[in-house]
């Protein structure tokens, strides 16, 4: 079998210090994105466990996989979950969910939970989408902006480059910083054209690191263009898969001249976590 | 007077040699990573075909995205001007020209003399150009001519959102997994690019006659899709991929 360089390792996490059996309510948020899916489970409003998996060919199955993976080894059964909110690209097609909420609202809510009430601007760099979101101190969306459907600047675009250069995607960021000097960015407008440009650059003697540097900076530049249209209010933070690529984020923050609030435990679960927080609100409301 | 026009395209270099209003030779070479070498090669081939010598060519004009790389040319000309000149020479009644190349598509509005009145082009985006067709053919594991032929056998509509070639490739893969007929996917691909280019062309006034040129004009399925979306009859000249080079060669003579 050929190596798939774009593949990243799927993973799950659970809080070793908590016992869900003592919790009164368990709720879940499931984010079925275009490239990756996450499920997060809250025990009495606190994050208990989550997972991050690759989205399959259909939304219902991807949602089921994500939920099963998050629950695996915890002893929680799907029927123990009092309320489930679905979000993301595939949100309307999540059979076990009680409600669907847009990923914009969920990302803001999740980022607010992880990064604190000072967060005002969220950049979500997902598989197919780039979003700039403004929110208030409670994580409520006040304004947002999205890219047109275009792979430039998205996780899928990065996968295409990793595949082309046959480097595991997780290593791209670090490699791009290991260059003698910062090369000029490649064409930032189209991944297909950036791909032919990259082949030309490799032929002319550029190293893979240099090509990645040129691609990461093109991506950063494109994102800056989007953010400038919506404006940056501090504090700023980044969610989504590309937030884990230091080659893109370091160049982006440098160009913007801002710092980013780190989101623990995982900036990629902002959508699922936000959905779970909404699920808890909705459940408590239904009990009144 | 014998002159040559060179169209330094993103994917293919085209050369046309003309003499007093007659086409003597047409040749092409893949642009590759050494566009100057490709241009030399195509020019040598055209000279051989025309049975003339290099010195017989009195003037050379280069056009196309990579025109500056043809350092031996006497002059350069924008693709838009070259398109208008070449098309109206071949088809004098044309007032609207659509040129779809490997990496770019243009809509040009011109008068009877071939003077450009207005034009529109896609921002560097593969979704509205030949590169889109090629990546979709790859995803379908077909050669482009096979994809065109299959497309004509389609009986059902299939959904493809052609706003990005990278995303459309994943859509095609999902459709294949969902057991949608390849013929229907191929048709959807052509229809999508036709729709996208048409909406770009509508930014300029579309007046009859309308001509489709460029390498992609050889794709009958796209020509059909363009007709459907623009709701107008479209003529495709012979050797549509050489029209820009022809325009450059004609302008070298004047």
Interface residues (C-beta under 8 A of the other chain):
Chain A: X57 X128 X148 X149 X150 X151 X156 X157 X160 X187 X189 X190 X191 X192 X193 X199 X200 X203 X204
Chain B: X33 X103 X123 X124 X125 X126 X131 X132 X135 X161 X163 X164 X165 X166 X167 X170 X174 X177 X178
